[in-house]
Amino acid sequence: MKIDLKGIFPPLPTAFDDQENLALDKMQANIQALSKYDLAGFLVLGSNGELVHLTEEEKIRVYQECRKVIPEDKLMIAGTGGQTTRETIRLSKAAVDAGADAVLVLNPFYYKGLMTTDVLVAHYHDVADACPIPVIIYNMPANSGLDMTADQILAIADHRNIIGLKDSGGNITKIADIIGRAKPDFQVLAGSAGFLLSAFTVGAVGGILALANIAPQQCIDIQKHFQKNDLNKARKLQAAMIPVNTAITARWGVPALKTAMDSIGLFGGNARKPVQAISENIKTKLLSLLEQNQITNI
């Protein structure tokens, strides 16, 4: 099965109430608000969705409830990566049952010293064999502590049901190398808005971007300007978005993204402990940054 990954996907934060229980109605409301934009779809339970903080039962409920409100013309990509192949297959099948269009699989990383190329290839290929919908590789070295090489990713991609890569490492040379050597229909997505335009210049088809939760139109416009060969507009908008993107990713992380969402009319709430809310001082800086860049109500 092949699907078109071209476009922008927000990786949805998972909503929790004050007792840290799932607040799926709030998450659904966020999806409905963001669906008015020309997004390609949504990633459910990526890194910004706190995948590692949920039980397996909770993950399945999130898949199910999100699919109910994601429009039929938008893709639902489900994060299903676990530390074992069995867990990943089980979650992937649950995502299929919930109606996901593709699964995003982060590599196992706890025993990273044992994650050789042969081991990673076997893991991903076993998942791809068992999963009836397309599989997307997820390289996220900042969180996993394991940065898969171009050769490893290309070896993994040598499977008919592995259709793409989300790369959050930001090494444009490596991304270009992968695109240049991959099978013709292999699709690469930028994993951060900070290098979105650069990724387009070497052949990426879109992005799964935390920034798209709070600035969806700006992310969409970067791609549109690039496609129209209006590089001056694309570069200007890309440059403007870098400080905001850095604030909600590498600098202050998921709690900052959730605070930003609260400030523009979406539901952010808190992350699950041990992750803490940002301080009032940081919140003031963040809100000022959003205002300076005209990131306002969704």
Helices and strands as residue ranges (DSSP letters): E 7-9, E 11-12, H 24-34, E 41-44, G 51-53, H 56-69, E 75-79, H 85-98, E 102-106, G 112-114, H 117-130, E 135-139, H 141-144, H 150-157, E 162-167, H 172-181, E 187-190, G 193-195, H 196-201, E 206-208, G 210-213, H 216-227, H 231-246, I 247-251, H 253-263, H 280-292
